[in-house]
């Protein structure tokens, strides 16, 4: 998985590409841990994310909880495959998906 990071003031945007799974979730978790300290809002662009596993969902849920006391977590550009995972797991009711 490739993570592209952009910071715009206190808004952090991470674009994810590839698979968010057991092997790559720790990489995203570490990036979020290091980058979210100065962010009031987190935006995840999932346009090029091909797959998300339960390990990836756990990282997304953790980020959502951490950002709920701040400006929140927004998820944008979700493709059909990832959207289906969000719907089946109920994440579409938890996450702010644009």
MMTF fields as JSON, N, C-alpha, C and O atoms, coordinates in Angstrom:
{
  "mmtfVersion": "1.0.0",
  "mmtfProducer": "UNKNOWN",
  "numBonds": 391,
  "numAtoms": 392,
  "numGroups": 98,
  "numChains": 1,
  "numModels": 1,
  "chainsPerModel": [1],
  "groupsPerChain": [98],
  "chainIdList": ["A"],
  "bondAtomList": [4, 2, 8, 6, 12, 10, 16, 14, 20, 18, 24, 22, 28, 26, 32, 30, 36, 34, 40, 38, 44, 42, 48, 46, 52, 50, 56, 54, 60, 58, 64, 62, 68, 66, 72, 70, 76, 74, 80, 78, 84, 82, 88, 86, 92, 90, 96, 94, 100, 98, 104, 102, 108, 106, 112, 110, 116, 114, 120, 118, 124, 122, 128, 126, 132, 130, 136, 134, 140, 138, 144, 142, 148, 146, 152, 150, 156, 154, 160, 158, 164, 162, 168, 166, 172, 170, 176, 174, 180, 178, 184, 182, 188, 186, 192, 190, 196, 194, 200, 198, 204, 202, 208, 206, 212, 210, 216, 214, 220, 218, 224, 222, 228, 226, 232, 230, 236, 234, 240, 238, 244, 242, 248, 246, 252, 250, 256, 254, 260, 258, 264, 262, 268, 266, 272, 270, 276, 274, 280, 278, 284, 282, 288, 286, 292, 290, 296, 294, 300, 298, 304, 302, 308, 306, 312, 310, 316, 314, 320, 318, 324, 322, 328, 326, 332, 330, 336, 334, 340, 338, 344, 342, 348, 346, 352, 350, 356, 354, 360, 358, 364, 362, 368, 366, 372, 370, 376, 374, 380, 378, 384, 382, 388, 386],
  "bondOrderList": [1, 1, 1, 1, 1, 1, 1, 1, 1, 1, 1, 1, 1, 1, 1, 1, 1, 1, 1, 1, 1, 1, 1, 1, 1, 1, 1, 1, 1, 1, 1, 1, 1, 1, 1, 1, 1, 1, 1, 1, 1, 1, 1, 1, 1, 1, 1, 1, 1, 1, 1, 1, 1, 1, 1, 1, 1, 1, 1, 1, 1, 1, 1, 1, 1, 1, 1, 1, 1, 1, 1, 1, 1, 1, 1, 1, 1, 1, 1, 1, 1, 1, 1, 1, 1, 1, 1, 1, 1, 1, 1, 1, 1, 1, 1, 1, 1],
  "groupList": [{"groupName": "UNK", "atomNameList": ["N", "CA", "C", "O"], "elementList": ["N", "C", "C", "O"], "formalChargeList": [0, 0, 0, 0], "bondAtomList": [1, 0, 2, 1, 3, 2], "bondOrderList": [1, 1, 2], "singleLetterCode": "X", "chemCompType": "L-PEPTIDE LINKING"}],
  "groupTypeList": [0, 0, 0, 0, 0, 0, 0, 0, 0, 0, 0, 0, 0, 0, 0, 0, 0, 0, 0, 0, 0, 0, 0, 0, 0, 0, 0, 0, 0, 0, 0, 0, 0, 0, 0, 0, 0, 0, 0, 0, 0, 0, 0, 0, 0, 0, 0, 0, 0, 0, 0, 0, 0, 0, 0, 0, 0, 0, 0, 0, 0, 0, 0, 0, 0, 0, 0, 0, 0, 0, 0, 0, 0, 0, 0, 0, 0, 0, 0, 0, 0, 0, 0, 0, 0, 0, 0, 0, 0, 0, 0, 0, 0, 0, 0, 0, 0, 0],
  "groupIdList": [1, 2, 3, 4, 5, 6, 7, 8, 9, 10, 11, 12, 13, 14, 15, 16, 17, 18, 19, 20, 21, 22, 23, 24, 25, 26, 27, 28, 29, 30, 31, 32, 33, 34, 35, 36, 37, 38, 39, 40, 41, 42, 43, 44, 45, 46, 47, 48, 49, 50, 51, 52, 53, 54, 55, 56, 57, 58, 59, 60, 61, 62, 63, 64, 65, 66, 67, 68, 69, 70, 71, 72, 73, 74, 75, 76, 77, 78, 79, 80, 81, 82, 83, 84, 85, 86, 87, 88, 89, 90, 91, 92, 93, 94, 95, 96, 97, 98],
  "secStructList": [7, 3, 3, 3, 3, 3, 3, 3, 6, 6, 3, 3, 3, 3, 3, 3, 3, 3, 3, 3, 1, 6, 6, 6, 2, 2, 2, 2, 2, 2, 2, 2, 2, 2, 2, 4, 4, 4, 7, 1, 3, 3, 3, 3, 3, 3, 3, 3, 3, 3, 3, 3, 7, 2, 2, 2, 2, 2, 2, 2, 2, 2, 2, 2, 2, 2, 2, 6, 6, 6, 6, 7, 3, 3, 3, 3, 7, 7, 7, 2, 2, 2, 2, 2, 2, 2, 2, 2, 2, 6, 2, 2, 2, 2, 1, 3, 3, 7],
  "xCoordList": [0.85, 0.0, 0.893, 1.929, 0.464, 1.15, 0.295, -0.917, 0.935, 0.25, 0.852, 2.06, 0.001, 0.434, -0.154, -1.367, 0.722, 0.318, 0.371, 1.328, -0.692, -0.739, -1.277, -2.26, -0.629, -1.084, -1.484, -0.702, -2.704, -3.189, -3.651, -4.794, -2.766, -3.08, -3.218, -2.285, -4.392, -4.633, -5.406, -5.83, -5.59, -6.255, -5.199, -4.367, -5.257, -4.344, -5.108, -6.172, -4.572, -5.185, -4.217, -3.065, -4.708, -3.932, -4.659, -5.825, -3.971, -4.518, -3.913, -2.692, -4.771, -4.324, -4.459, -5.455, -3.444, -3.459, -3.014, -2.002, -3.782, -3.427, -4.353, -5.566, -3.782, -4.55, -4.277, -3.125, -5.345, -5.237, -5.624, -6.805, -4.613, -4.843, -3.933, -3.344, -3.821, -3.036, -1.578, -0.954, -1.045, 0.356, 0.573, 1.612, -0.387, -0.199, -0.863, -0.51, -1.81, -2.505, -1.535, -1.716, -0.514, 0.425, 1.16, 1.489, 1.412, 2.062, 1.157, 1.623, -0.129, -1.078, -1.225, -1.267, -1.303, -1.444, -0.266, -0.455, 0.937, 2.132, 2.116, 2.469, 1.707, 1.627, 0.614, 0.875, -0.537, -1.559, -1.058, -1.282, -0.389, 0.143, 1.096, 1.047, 1.956, 2.937, 2.332, 2.79, 1.322, 0.807, -0.406, -0.642, -1.175, -2.437, -2.249, -3.2, -1.069, -0.832, -1.188, -1.784, -0.829, -1.043, -2.291, -2.527, -3.089, -4.264, -5.548, -5.761, -6.391, -7.723, -8.755, -9.828, -8.435, -9.333, -8.501, -7.409, -9.038, -8.358, -9.248, -10.426, -8.681, -9.384, -8.634, -7.425, -9.372, -8.792, -9.394, -10.608, -8.543, -8.969, -8.733, -7.589, -9.81, -9.728, -9.975, -10.308, -9.815, -10.084, -9.294, -9.818, -8.065, -7.207, -6.969, -6.019, -7.834, -7.742, -8.562, -9.772, -7.901, -8.546, -9.205, -10.111, -8.745, -9.203, -8.993, -8.006, -9.922, -9.755, -10.19, -11.272, -9.34, -9.636, -10.083, -10.167, -10.364, -10.774, -9.668, -9.956, -8.419, -7.304, -7.312, -7.042, -7.619, -7.724, -8.909, -8.813, -10.022, -11.21, -10.92, -11.396, -10.142, -9.791, -9.005, -9.246, -8.063, -7.279, -8.182, -8.027, -9.119, -10.053, -10.933, -11.172, -11.41, -12.25, -11.456, -11.972, -10.228, -9.369, -9.143, -9.207, -8.881, -8.69, -9.968, -9.923, -11.103, -12.397, -12.589, -13.007, -12.29, -12.445, -11.507, -11.906, -10.261, -9.297, -9.669, -9.43, -10.249, -10.587, -11.956, -12.282, -12.762, -14.117, -14.1, -15.048, -13.074, -12.972, -12.424, -12.366, -12.026, -11.476, -12.439, -13.653, -11.888, -12.701, -13.28, -14.057, -12.914, -13.503, -12.677, -11.643, -13.18, -12.587, -13.57, -14.741, -13.089, -13.908, -13.261, -12.042, -14.106, -13.624, -14.239, -15.452, -13.399, -13.922, -13.424, -12.451, -14.113, -13.763, -13.715, -12.777, -14.726, -14.772, -15.283, -16.334, -14.534, -14.969, -15.999, -16.271, -16.563, -17.651, -17.224, -17.995, -16.01, -15.535, -15.426, -15.916, -14.789, -14.618, -15.965, -16.24, -16.799, -18.123, -18.941, -19.654, -18.844, -19.577, -19.1, -19.914, -17.803, -17.271, -17.815, -18.213, -17.832, -18.375, -19.85, -20.29, -20.617, -22.045, -22.286, -23.119, -21.567, -21.748, -21.37, -22.009, -20.33, -19.847, -20.544, -20.363, -21.336, -22.012, -21.158, -21.575, -19.977, -19.1, -19.681, -19.353, -20.546, -21.145, -22.045, -22.319, -22.502, -23.31, -22.45, -22.94, -21.185, -20.273, -19.425, -19.271, -18.878, -17.943, -18.652, -19.756, -18.004, -18.497, -17.92, -16.776, -18.733, -18.282, -18.901, -20.122, -18.039, -18.512, -18.581, -18.956],
  "yCoordList": [-1.174, 0.0, 1.233, 1.279, 2.214, 3.495, 4.54, 4.602, 5.36, 6.445, 7.757, 7.973, 8.631, 9.964, 10.96, 11.017, 11.736, 12.639, 14.084, 14.515, 14.828, 16.273, 16.945, 16.491, 18.024, 18.784, 20.161, 20.84, 20.583, 21.907, 22.565, 22.39, 23.314, 23.883, 22.766, 21.993, 22.687, 21.632, 20.455, 19.559, 20.458, 19.343, 18.426, 18.854, 17.17, 16.157, 15.296, 14.769, 15.15, 14.303, 13.182, 13.424, 11.959, 10.798, 10.084, 9.716, 9.892, 9.134, 7.736, 7.582, 6.72, 5.339, 4.646, 4.814, 3.866, 3.147, 1.706, 1.457, 0.763, -0.651, -1.386, -1.179, -2.249, -3.06, -2.624, -2.471, -2.427, -2.16, -3.455, -3.757, -4.212, -5.542, -5.785, -4.846, -7.022, -7.381, -6.943, -6.552, -7.008, -6.639, -5.132, -4.649, -4.386, -2.944, -2.086, -0.916, -2.634, -1.859, -1.266, -0.113, -2.004, -1.395, -0.183, 0.75, -0.2, 0.937, 2.174, 3.268, 2.002, 3.11, 3.563, 4.764, 2.631, 2.975, 3.82, 4.799, 3.449, 4.213, 5.607, 6.587, 5.693, 6.994, 7.893, 9.077, 7.338, 8.112, 8.561, 9.705, 7.684, 8.008, 9.193, 10.094, 9.193, 10.268, 11.556, 12.645, 11.448, 12.615, 13.276, 14.464, 12.539, 13.081, 14.041, 14.72, 14.118, 14.971, 16.427, 17.085, 16.93, 18.34, 18.564, 19.68, 17.532, 17.647, 17.792, 17.091, 18.71, 18.848, 18.109, 17.766, 17.863, 17.152, 16.176, 16.503, 14.983, 13.961, 13.584, 13.274, 13.611, 13.217, 12.035, 12.098, 10.954, 9.787, 9.667, 9.526, 9.723, 9.582, 8.13, 7.687, 7.393, 5.965, 5.631, 4.492, 6.605, 6.395, 5.214, 4.46, 5.053, 4.005, 2.854, 2.088, 2.737, 1.614, 0.468, 0.594, -0.647, -1.775, -2.758, -3.496, -2.764, -3.804, -3.32, -2.648, -3.665, -3.383, -4.616, -5.157, -5.055, -6.228, -5.762, -4.566, -6.729, -6.391, -5.65, -4.798, -5.96, -5.245, -3.775, -2.885, -3.526, -2.166, -1.431, -0.25, -2.131, -1.53, -1.127, -0.092, -1.942, -1.621, -0.311, 0.509, -0.106, 1.128, 2.319, 3.382, 2.159, 3.24, 3.594, 4.77, 2.582, 2.826, 3.541, 4.455, 3.141, 3.793, 5.26, 6.128, 5.536, 6.922, 7.725, 8.883, 7.112, 7.777, 8.163, 9.282, 7.257, 7.533, 8.642, 9.518, 8.61, 9.631, 11.012, 12.019, 11.058, 12.349, 12.863, 14.019, 12.038, 12.468, 13.632, 14.417, 13.765, 14.887, 16.139, 17.197, 16.019, 17.157, 17.498, 17.535, 17.747, 18.112, 16.934, 17.116, 15.72, 14.536, 13.914, 14.433, 12.779, 12.003, 11.994, 11.656, 12.366, 12.322, 11.345, 11.32, 10.545, 9.59, 9.956, 10.139, 10.064, 10.474, 9.548, 8.813, 9.602, 8.847, 7.343, 6.671, 6.82, 5.378, 4.641, 4.981, 3.632, 2.863, 1.807, 1.636, 1.11, 0.157, -0.999, -1.429, -1.504, -2.648, -2.284, -3.014, -1.167, -0.734, -0.302, -0.565, 0.353, 0.764, -0.449, -0.394, -1.536, -2.751, -3.299, -3.747, -3.264, -3.697, -2.806, -3.301, -1.492, -0.56, -0.838, -0.757, -1.165, -1.429, -2.737, -2.788, -3.795, -5.105, -5.063, -5.714, -4.294, -4.241, -3.182, -3.142, -2.326, -1.26, -0.012, 0.944, -0.015, 1.154, 2.373, 3.505, 2.156, 3.289, 4.096, 5.267, 3.478, 4.182, 4.888, 5.753, 4.527, 5.08, 6.198, 7.258, 5.962, 6.879, 7.963, 7.759, 9.113, 10.21, 10.014, 10.378, 9.433, 9.096, 10.084, 10.224, 10.766, 11.744, 11.108, 11.768],
  "zCoordList": [0.0, 0.0, 0.0, 0.663, -0.752, -0.815, -0.114, -0.319, 0.715, 1.42, 0.948, 1.054, 0.427, 0.022, 1.012, 1.213, 1.621, 2.707, 2.238, 1.595, 2.578, 2.322, 3.578, 4.163, 3.985, 5.152, 4.671, 4.006, 5.003, 4.653, 5.946, 6.368, 6.565, 7.872, 8.89, 9.109, 9.513, 10.499, 9.913, 10.644, 8.585, 7.907, 7.292, 6.492, 7.683, 7.16, 6.173, 6.499, 4.965, 3.949, 3.592, 3.231, 3.702, 3.307, 2.179, 2.317, 1.071, -0.053, 0.014, 0.052, 0.028, 0.138, -1.21, -1.914, -1.554, -2.823, -2.588, -1.933, -3.13, -3.005, -2.057, -2.082, -1.216, -0.271, 1.16, 1.566, 1.918, 3.353, 4.055, 4.229, 4.454, 5.005, 6.207, 6.742, 6.624, 7.801, 7.671, 8.658, 6.47, 6.267, 6.23, 6.678, 5.704, 5.521, 6.591, 6.738, 7.338, 8.375, 9.403, 9.796, 9.855, 10.81, 10.24, 10.972, 8.936, 8.274, 8.339, 8.66, 8.038, 8.122, 9.564, 9.834, 10.484, 11.897, 12.376, 13.099, 11.979, 12.356, 11.736, 12.393, 10.472, 9.803, 10.498, 10.712, 10.852, 11.554, 12.919, 13.314, 13.634, 14.955, 14.874, 15.712, 13.873, 13.716, 13.176, 13.523, 12.342, 11.62, 12.261, 12.042, 13.04, 13.563, 14.723, 15.11, 15.282, 16.451, 16.189, 17.041, 15.022, 14.686, 13.849, 13.386, 13.648, 12.774, 13.584, 14.573, 13.145, 13.727, 12.894, 13.39, 11.63, 10.722, 9.895, 9.431, 9.723, 8.931, 7.758, 7.937, 6.564, 5.348, 4.751, 4.526, 4.498, 3.837, 2.448, 2.295, 1.446, 0.06, -0.343, -0.437, -0.581, -0.862, -2.332, -2.662, -3.205, -4.625, -5.196, -6.016, -4.779, -5.329, -4.36, -4.518, -3.36, -2.43, -3.003, -3.189, -3.28, -3.943, -2.99, -3.376, -1.738, -0.813, 0.615, 0.915, 1.487, 2.915, 3.699, 3.472, 4.622, 5.454, 6.84, 7.116, 7.693, 9.062, 9.807, 10.648, 9.512, 10.145, 9.708, 10.515, 8.447, 7.95, 8.556, 8.89, 8.695, 9.317, 10.758, 11.225, 11.459, 12.843, 12.91, 13.796, 11.976, 11.946, 11.632, 12.233, 10.704, 10.369, 11.567, 11.84, 12.276, 13.451, 14.537, 15.18, 14.741, 15.732, 15.377, 16.247, 14.107, 13.657, 13.849, 14.265, 13.545, 13.736, 15.204, 15.499, 16.11, 17.544, 17.998, 18.766, 17.529, 17.927, 17.398, 18.064, 16.212, 15.608, 16.026, 15.756, 16.675, 17.042, 18.026, 18.052, 18.817, 19.74, 19.094, 19.72, 17.85, 17.107, 15.973, 16.17, 14.785, 13.625, 12.881, 11.944, 13.28, 12.682, 11.577, 11.155, 11.131, 10.042, 8.886, 9.056, 7.718, 6.504, 5.537, 5.371, 4.905, 3.921, 2.578, 2.472, 1.551, 0.243, -0.852, -0.682, -1.972, -3.185, -2.956, -3.385, -2.281, -1.997, -3.234, -3.778, -3.67, -4.831, -4.412, -3.224, -5.386, -5.118, -4.215, -3.357, -4.4, -3.62, -2.144, -1.282, -1.857, -0.466, 0.117, 1.287, -0.678, -0.208, 0.219, 1.222, -0.527, -0.175, 1.176, 1.982, 1.423, 2.717, 3.83, 4.884, 3.597, 4.6, 4.874, 6.02, 3.835, 4.005, 4.749, 5.653, 4.381, 5.011, 6.492, 7.318, 6.824, 8.203, 9.046, 10.263, 8.413, 9.142, 9.308, 9.961, 8.726, 8.829, 8.129, 8.486, 7.132, 6.44, 7.385, 7.125, 8.474, 9.465, 10.512, 11.238, 10.591, 11.599, 11.001, 11.608, 9.818, 9.198, 8.393, 7.888, 8.283, 7.46, 6.055, 5.784, 5.168, 3.821, 2.843, 2.766, 2.097, 1.103, -0.262, -1.232]
}
